[in-house]
Amino acid sequence: MLGLGRVEIPVLDEYGFVALVDVMPRMVPVAGAGGESPLGDSAIVQAARVSRAGGTKAPGDDRVLIRYLMRHGHMSPFEQAEVKFHVSMPIFVARQWVRHRAAHLNEVSARYSELPDHFYIPRRGVIGGQSRANRQGRDDALDADVAGRFRSWLESSSARQHADYTVFTGDNVARELARLGLPVNVYTQWYWKCDLRNVLHFLALRMDRHAQWEIRQYANAVHDLIAPLFPFTFEAWREYEVESVRLTRAEVAALASGASAPPVIHENQREQREWEDKWGRVREYASGGRTLRA
Ligand SMILES: Cc1cc2nc3c(=O)[nH]c(=O)nc-3n(C[C@H](O)[C@H](O)[C@H](O)COP(=O)(O)OP(=O)(O)OC[C@H]3O[C@@H](n4cnc5c(N)ncnc54)[C@H](O)[C@@H]3O)c2cc1C
């Protein structure tokens, strides 16, 4: 990984991005020597092997070891790798992202600096209606006229709020107060550093279709920037975490019964719906469909 510069992926619009700015391990084995992974995975197997005082090792062991660690939830070796990003995102995305506590960040100070007039205005195609099935979600379709009026309102109100903001900072209102009038679609930036274990947790939650579409785009970019650096880890993570299905005892029995549709096995309606969703996922996997990205 030595010699690699900043790698940036644009997200949402001309203001949003995720840039990978640093990665640990920086010192990695020579490619192919001894069959180990030449990339970031090497830090994970290096740490895991200390418990066996080096242990025996044959070509191909690294991938097998990483799969074993992931399969059995031995996650501390994945904390030996770290990644650091420079991110530009709307404040409402930052508020969701910052809930992931096992990370370190430094954010631009709107007390210290004036915020530029960078606002996220969703494209028409991603403006959906309130979801009927999920109180936290949105559906695909929304009347084009309503979507258009919503965009215009966001554009004009954001521009007006920023114009007023600059009037008041010009009148010497402290920046820490003037910012109170800015909406949550204004852009902020931070440097975010996190170990790989917790990045995987972040990705599992935020690439999932239950997460808001906007933060999903950021999570996808984080994934795309680092997955090639930790190929064995991401392969195992997809296999044993995100694309696995966790079944209760009753659900295993129902699947094994050979029923053609998911039987009612849960009294709780929500759990029953989740079971029906799992049933669908099992069928989709069986037919080769469905990937991580919704
Ligand atoms: C789809 C979705 C909807 C959400 N809706 C809401 C909502 O309506 N309201 C809301 O407030 N939040 C909401 N959240 C945020 C959510 O509740 C979590 O705060 C967020 O996803 C961070 O995940 P986490 O707590 O598992 O772990 P992180 O903070 O990412 O930490 C990683 C892991 O470290 C460990 N850890 C971290 N801190 C501690 C600790 N203090 N003690 C013990 N273990 C710890 C845990 O194992 C944890 O899983 C939502 C998240 C998602 C993905």
PDBQT file of the ligand as one rigid body, heavy atoms in Angstrom, charges set to zero:
ROOT
HETATM    1  C1  LIG A 301     -31.704   1.667  10.000  1.00  0.00    +0.000 C 
HETATM    2  C2  LIG A 301     -31.327   2.364  11.271  1.00  0.00    +0.000 A 
HETATM    3  C3  LIG A 301     -32.273   3.090  11.965  1.00  0.00    +0.000 A 
HETATM    4  C4  LIG A 301     -31.910   3.755  13.148  1.00  0.00    +0.000 A 
HETATM    5  N1  LIG A 301     -32.860   4.482  13.809  1.00  0.00    +0.000 NA
HETATM    6  C5  LIG A 301     -32.523   5.150  14.949  1.00  0.00    +0.000 A 
HETATM    7  C6  LIG A 301     -33.475   5.947  15.652  1.00  0.00    +0.000 A 
HETATM    8  O1  LIG A 301     -34.639   6.049  15.264  1.00  0.00    +0.000 OA
HETATM    9  N2  LIG A 301     -33.072   6.612  16.752  1.00  0.00    +0.000 N 
HETATM   10  C7  LIG A 301     -31.792   6.513  17.241  1.00  0.00    +0.000 A 
HETATM   11  O2  LIG A 301     -31.475   7.127  18.260  1.00  0.00    +0.000 OA
HETATM   12  N3  LIG A 301     -30.865   5.757  16.590  1.00  0.00    +0.000 NA
HETATM   13  C8  LIG A 301     -31.186   5.094  15.479  1.00  0.00    +0.000 A 
HETATM   14  N4  LIG A 301     -30.237   4.348  14.812  1.00  0.00    +0.000 N 
HETATM   15  C9  LIG A 301     -28.863   4.290  15.361  1.00  0.00    +0.000 C 
HETATM   16  C10 LIG A 301     -28.616   2.952  16.088  1.00  0.00    +0.000 C 
HETATM   17  O3  LIG A 301     -29.471   2.836  17.202  1.00  0.00    +0.000 OA
HETATM   18  C11 LIG A 301     -27.155   2.875  16.578  1.00  0.00    +0.000 C 
HETATM   19  O4  LIG A 301     -26.899   3.903  17.504  1.00  0.00    +0.000 OA
HETATM   20  C12 LIG A 301     -26.169   3.006  15.447  1.00  0.00    +0.000 C 
HETATM   21  O5  LIG A 301     -26.540   2.203  14.360  1.00  0.00    +0.000 OA
HETATM   22  C13 LIG A 301     -24.769   2.627  15.944  1.00  0.00    +0.000 C 
HETATM   23  O6  LIG A 301     -24.674   1.208  16.018  1.00  0.00    +0.000 OA
HETATM   24  P1  LIG A 301     -24.222   0.428  17.318  1.00  0.00    +0.000 P 
HETATM   25  O7  LIG A 301     -24.780   1.069  18.537  1.00  0.00    +0.000 OA
HETATM   26  O8  LIG A 301     -24.442  -1.026  17.099  1.00  0.00    +0.000 OA
HETATM   27  O9  LIG A 301     -22.687   0.488  17.352  1.00  0.00    +0.000 OA
HETATM   28  P2  LIG A 301     -21.460   1.496  17.230  1.00  0.00    +0.000 P 
HETATM   29  O10 LIG A 301     -21.653   2.745  17.997  1.00  0.00    +0.000 OA
HETATM   30  O11 LIG A 301     -21.087   1.569  15.775  1.00  0.00    +0.000 OA
HETATM   31  O12 LIG A 301     -20.389   0.637  17.984  1.00  0.00    +0.000 OA
HETATM   32  C14 LIG A 301     -19.922  -0.611  17.454  1.00  0.00    +0.000 C 
HETATM   33  C15 LIG A 301     -20.055  -1.688  18.508  1.00  0.00    +0.000 C 
HETATM   34  O13 LIG A 301     -19.208  -1.370  19.604  1.00  0.00    +0.000 OA
HETATM   35  C16 LIG A 301     -19.821  -1.805  20.800  1.00  0.00    +0.000 C 
HETATM   36  N5  LIG A 301     -20.064  -0.648  21.652  1.00  0.00    +0.000 N 
HETATM   37  C17 LIG A 301     -19.953   0.661  21.323  1.00  0.00    +0.000 A 
HETATM   38  N6  LIG A 301     -20.221   1.432  22.368  1.00  0.00    +0.000 NA
HETATM   39  C18 LIG A 301     -20.516   0.605  23.384  1.00  0.00    +0.000 A 
HETATM   40  C19 LIG A 301     -20.900   0.784  24.729  1.00  0.00    +0.000 A 
HETATM   41  N7  LIG A 301     -21.010   1.996  25.271  1.00  0.00    +0.000 N 
HETATM   42  N8  LIG A 301     -21.127  -0.313  25.486  1.00  0.00    +0.000 NA
HETATM   43  C20 LIG A 301     -21.020  -1.548  24.980  1.00  0.00    +0.000 A 
HETATM   44  N9  LIG A 301     -20.678  -1.791  23.702  1.00  0.00    +0.000 NA
HETATM   45  C21 LIG A 301     -20.432  -0.737  22.923  1.00  0.00    +0.000 A 
HETATM   46  C22 LIG A 301     -21.098  -2.520  20.426  1.00  0.00    +0.000 C 
HETATM   47  O14 LIG A 301     -20.828  -3.879  20.239  1.00  0.00    +0.000 OA
HETATM   48  C23 LIG A 301     -21.432  -1.889  19.099  1.00  0.00    +0.000 C 
HETATM   49  O15 LIG A 301     -22.255  -2.685  18.295  1.00  0.00    +0.000 OA
HETATM   50  C24 LIG A 301     -30.569   3.677  13.649  1.00  0.00    +0.000 A 
HETATM   51  C25 LIG A 301     -29.626   2.932  12.938  1.00  0.00    +0.000 A 
HETATM   52  C26 LIG A 301     -29.978   2.284  11.757  1.00  0.00    +0.000 A 
HETATM   53  C27 LIG A 301     -28.916   1.512  11.013  1.00  0.00    +0.000 C 
ENDROOT
TORSDOF 0
